[in-house]
Structures are given as structure tokens and as C-alpha cells.
């Protein structure tokens, strides 16, 4: 792989991926409409940056040029967004456009971001073959994306298409996501400001928090996959919000007690935990960071919160 396209490359995961690809000597083209991405995420990036909305290929398809692989990270990721038409335009139609671009351009390898949101309030641990019963339109859009991917593969089985079901990602360069920032960052910001961290009662809800460095590693494994598939990107070791706050307190040298409040969301997932076995077996991916390792690495980088 000499040249790669990273969609959503000015966003959280996309920028981390684009910078790591460059570090490895790969020429990178970033495609982003800057609706939630930010140029500051690309400080140090030396490649090309095409401004365009993935749902409107006329804005970008003729300007990307030849690439060997596509890492499709562009999406509306805010799970509280209720504009169903816009969510599906960007997430589903945008993906369809990217796949059409790949096939028309002769690209044989595409990696795309799916989500643990496809499982909804599924059984624990969540496995790739489990029923997909999303609880919001974001999760629904990711479920439809996976169906679109299967349809493209049926038309062109020579394409290697790998979907990655991200669990709860946190890490550097997420500061511009607004209300969609990870709970790790939101709680950190409250504590850094001298406030008690606010979480839903009783704080024992848990998430499979995965550090963005591990997500980047999963993408790099996926682009070398020998066959198409959809895989969990998770640690398999969930942490409660109470534990998250305890790790932040330890890292910051503080002692803030949580402030609990009622959960206003009917579509809230109280528990997420992925089974990492399939990704480890077929992609060779295994997460390196638990929250006890990832949070100190994250909080210790002041630039991550600029």
C-alpha cells in the first residue's frame, strides 16, 4: 500500500489513523467536510486534504486520485441526533458512494467503521453473529451499512471489505466532537475544572472502552485481511463509570466523588462488552490498552485536550 484515502480524516479516529499511516511512509489523502472534524487534528499532517461531503460525490470523486486502499471513517457519530434522513444520507448513502468510488477506481481493499451500536441492548458478551437490534437511528444506519457492504461483495467478490464494529472509543484528538466526546474526556474536563463528575445513577453501567491507538492498530490489521468480514474492535474487558472516575482520580491525583443523576434516555445501552476472539483469530488484532493503561497515556498528553 503506497497511497490511501482516509474519509473523515480530520475527525477523531480518522486523524489518528491518517497521521499513523504517514508515519509509516504511506501517502495519505484526507477527505472531510469539516462538519465535526477540525484542522487542528491534522497538525503535522503533510498530505492532501480534499473538502467534501461523502454523501455528495460530485464534491470530491474527481479530486481524490488513485489510491490503493480506503479507510472509511466519515460518519455522523452523535447518537443523540434524531434527523433520520440526514443520518442515513451521510452514513449509508455516503458509504454507498465510497464503495462505488472504490469499484470504479479499481481499489481492492476497503476498511469501514461500523459500531457496537448495531447490537442494541444485546446479550453480553456481544459476538459478531448475534442479532442486530439497534436502539437508535445511528445504530440502525450502521446496520444498514453492513447490508450495503454485503450487497457490493455479492456483485464484486474480488473486493476485500472489512467492517470494524467499534465499541466505546476514547483518546487524543476527540476534543472537537462536542456532545459526542467520549465519557472519558467529558468526565476529565469536569474534574479538571474542579467539578464533581456527573454520571447516571448508580454508576455501575459498564462499557467496553477502547483506546484510539488500539482502533488505529485494528484498521492497519484489517487492511491486510485475507478475506472480507465484520469484526468487533473491543477489549473484552469492560469498566464501569465508577471505575472510570476512580482511574481519572488516580491519574490526576484528585478525589472527586461522582454526582449521580437520573438517565433521561429511553434508548440508552446500560452495558456493552464485546467478544474480541474473532478479530484476534482472523485479523491478528488484540487490544493492548485497558482503561487503567489508556487513561494515563491519554490524560498525560496535554495537547490532546487543546
C-alpha positions in Angstrom: 0.0 0.0 0.0 1.6 3.2 -1.2 -1.4 5.7 -1.2 -4.5 5.6 0.9 -7.8 7.6 1.3 -9.0 8.3 4.8 -12.5 9.6 4.9 -13.4 11.6 7.9 -9.7 12.2 8.2 -10.0 15.5 10.1 -12.1 13.8 12.7 -11.2 11.9 15.8 -10.4 8.4 14.6 -9.6 9.4 11.1 -6.9 11.9 12.0 -5.2 9.5 14.3 -5.2 6.9 11.5 -4.0 9.4 8.9 -1.1 10.5 11.0 -0.1 6.9 11.7 -0.2 6.0 8.1 2.0 8.9 7.2 4.4 7.9 10.0 4.7 4.5 8.2 5.6 6.2 5.0 2.2 5.9 3.2 0.9 8.8 1.2 -2.5 9.8 2.6 -5.4 11.8 1.1 -7.9 13.0 3.7 -11.5 13.6 2.7 -13.6 15.5 5.1 -16.5 18.1 5.1 -15.3 19.6 8.4 -18.8 19.4 9.9 -17.3 17.9 13.0 -13.6 17.4 12.1 -11.1 20.2 12.6 -7.9 21.2 11.0 -6.2 21.2 14.4 -6.5 17.4 14.5 -4.2 17.4 11.4 -1.3 19.4 12.9 1.8 17.7 11.5 0.0 16.1 8.5 1.7 16.7 5.2 -0.6 15.1 2.7 -3.5 16.3 0.6 -6.9 17.2 2.1 -10.0 17.2 -0.1 -13.0 19.1 1.2 -16.2 17.2 0.5 -19.3 15.5 1.9 -19.3 11.7 1.3 -23.0 11.9 0.6 -22.3 14.3 -2.3 -19.7 12.5 -4.6 -19.7 15.4 -7.1 -17.8 17.4 -4.5 -14.8 15.0 -4.3 -14.8 11.9 -6.5 -12.8 13.5 -9.3 -10.2 15.0 -7.0 -9.0 12.1 -4.8 -6.9 10.4 -7.4 -5.6 6.9 -7.5 -5.4 5.1 -4.1 -4.6 1.5 -3.1 -6.9 1.3 -0.1 -9.8 3.3 1.5 -10.3 3.7 5.3 -13.9 4.9 5.6 -14.3 6.7 8.9 -16.6 9.6 7.9 -20.0 9.5 9.6 -22.4 11.3 11.9 -21.4 9.7 15.2 -23.6 11.6 17.6 -26.1 9.0 18.9 -28.4 11.8 20.1 -29.0 13.0 16.6 -32.7 12.4 15.6 -32.7 13.7 12.0 -33.1 10.3 10.4 -32.9 11.4 6.8 -29.6 13.2 7.4 -28.2 10.3 9.4 -28.9 7.9 6.6 -27.7 10.3 3.9 -24.3 10.6 5.4 -23.8 7.2 6.9 -25.5 4.9 4.4 -25.5 6.8 1.1 -22.0 8.2 1.9 -20.8 4.6 2.3 -22.5 3.5 -0.9 -20.7 6.4 -2.7 -17.4 5.4 -1.2 -17.9 1.7 -2.4 -18.9 2.9 -5.8 -15.8 5.1 -6.0 -13.6 2.2 -4.9 -15.0 -0.2 -7.5 -14.9 2.4 -10.3 -11.3 3.3 -9.3 -10.1 -0.3 -9.1 -9.5 -0.2 -5.3 -9.5 -3.7 -4.0 -9.3 -3.0 -0.2 -11.8 -1.0 1.9 -12.0 -0.9 5.6 -15.0 0.8 7.2 -16.2 1.9 10.6 -19.3 0.1 11.9 -20.3 0.2 15.5 -21.3 -1.8 18.6 -24.5 0.2 18.3 -25.8 -2.4 15.9 -26.2 -4.9 18.8 -28.5 -2.6 20.8 -29.2 -4.0 24.3 -27.9 -7.4 23.3 -26.6 -10.2 25.4 -23.2 -9.9 27.0 -20.6 -10.5 25.6 -21.6 -9.3 22.2 -20.5 -11.6 19.3 -20.4 -10.9 15.6 -23.1 -13.5 14.8 -25.6 -12.1 17.4 -28.9 -10.5 16.4 -28.5 -6.8 15.5 -31.3 -4.8 17.2 -30.1 -1.1 17.3 -31.8 1.2 19.7 -31.3 4.5 17.8 -31.0 5.7 14.2 -27.2 5.8 14.5 -27.0 2.1 15.2 -29.6 1.5 12.5 -27.5 3.4 10.0 -24.5 1.2 10.8 -26.7 -2.0 10.5 -27.8 -0.8 7.0 -24.2 0.0 6.1 -23.2 -3.6 6.8 -26.1 -4.8 4.5 -24.9 -2.4 1.8 -21.4 -3.9 2.1 -22.7 -7.4 1.7 -24.6 -6.4 -1.5 -21.5 -4.9 -3.0 -19.5 -8.0 -2.2 -22.1 -10.1 -4.0 -21.5 -8.0 -7.1 -17.8 -8.0 -6.8 -16.3 -10.8 -4.7 -12.8 -9.7 -5.6 -13.2 -6.7 -3.2 -11.8 -7.2 0.3 -14.2 -5.3 2.5 -13.7 -5.3 6.3 -16.1 -3.7 8.7 -15.0 -2.8 12.2 -17.6 -2.6 15.0 -16.0 0.0 17.3 -17.0 -0.2 20.9 -16.5 2.9 23.1 -13.5 4.8 21.7 -11.6 7.4 23.6 -8.2 9.2 23.1 -6.4 12.1 21.7 -8.0 14.4 19.0 -11.6 13.9 20.1 -11.9 17.4 21.7 -13.8 18.8 18.6 -16.6 16.2 18.8 -18.8 18.4 21.0 -21.5 16.4 22.8 -20.3 13.2 21.1 -17.0 13.3 23.0 -16.2 10.2 25.0 -17.3 9.9 28.6 -13.6 9.7 29.4 -13.0 13.2 28.1 -16.2 14.7 29.4 -15.5 13.4 32.9 -11.9 14.6 32.7 -12.9 18.1 31.7 -15.4 18.3 34.6 -12.8 17.2 37.1 -10.1 19.4 35.6 -12.5 22.3 36.1 -12.8 21.4 39.8 -16.3 19.9 39.5 -17.6 16.6 40.6 -18.0 14.2 37.7 -21.7 13.7 36.7 -22.9 10.2 35.7 -26.2 8.4 35.6 -27.3 6.5 38.7 -25.8 4.4 40.1 -22.5 4.4 38.0 -22.4 0.7 37.7 -23.3 0.8 34.0 -20.4 -0.5 32.1 -18.7 0.0 28.7 -16.1 -1.8 26.7 -13.8 1.3 26.5 -11.2 1.0 23.8 -8.2 3.4 23.3 -7.9 5.1 19.9 -4.4 3.7 19.5 -5.9 0.2 19.5 -8.5 1.3 17.0 -5.8 2.5 14.6 -4.0 -0.8 15.1 -7.2 -2.7 14.2 -7.5 -0.7 11.0 -4.0 -1.5 10.0 -4.6 -5.2 10.6 -7.9 -5.1 8.7 -6.5 -3.6 5.5 -4.2 -6.6 5.3 -7.0 -9.1 5.8 -7.1 -12.2 3.6 -10.9 -12.1 3.3 -13.9 -9.9 3.9 -15.7 -9.8 7.2 -17.1 -7.8 10.1 -15.3 -7.8 13.4 -15.6 -6.3 16.9 -13.0 -3.8 17.9 -13.0 -4.1 21.7 -11.0 -5.1 24.7 -13.4 -7.7 26.1 -12.7 -6.2 29.5 -15.5 -3.6 30.3 -15.2 -1.0 33.0 -18.0 0.8 35.0 -18.3 4.5 35.0 -17.5 4.4 38.7 -14.2 2.7 37.8 -13.5 5.2 35.1 -13.8 8.0 37.6 -11.5 6.1 40.0 -8.8 5.8 37.3 -9.2 9.5 36.5 -8.8 10.4 40.1 -5.7 8.3 40.5 -4.2 9.8 37.3 -5.0 13.4 38.3 -4.2 13.0 42.0 -7.7 14.1 42.9 -10.5 12.6 45.0 -13.8 13.7 43.3 -16.9 11.7 44.3 -19.4 11.1 41.5 -22.6 13.2 41.3 -25.4 10.8 40.2 -28.5 11.9 38.3 -31.4 10.2 36.5 -30.9 8.9 33.0 -33.2 10.8 30.6 -32.7 8.5 27.6 -35.0 5.6 26.8 -32.6 4.2 24.2 -29.6 4.1 26.5 -27.3 1.0 26.4 -26.6 0.1 30.1 -24.0 -2.5 29.2 -21.6 -3.1 26.3 -18.9 -5.7 26.2 -17.5 -7.2 23.1 -16.1 -10.6 22.4 -12.6 -10.0 20.8 -12.0 -13.6 19.8 -12.9 -13.5 16.1 -10.8 -10.3 15.5 -7.9 -11.9 17.3 -8.2 -15.2 15.4 -8.8 -13.8 11.9 -7.2 -10.4 11.9 -4.5 -10.9 14.4 -5.8 -7.9 16.4 -5.7 -7.8 20.2 -6.2 -4.6 22.2 -3.1 -3.5 24.2 -4.7 -0.9 26.5 -7.2 -1.3 29.3 -8.6 1.9 30.8 -6.1 1.6 33.6 -3.3 1.9 30.9 -5.1 4.1 28.3 -6.3 6.9 30.6 -2.9 7.8 32.0 -1.5 7.7 28.5 -4.3 10.0 27.3 -4.6 12.5 30.1 -0.8 12.8 30.2 -0.9 14.4 26.8 -2.0 18.0 27.3 -2.1 18.5 23.5 -5.0 16.0 23.4 -7.3 18.5 25.1 -6.3 21.7 23.3 
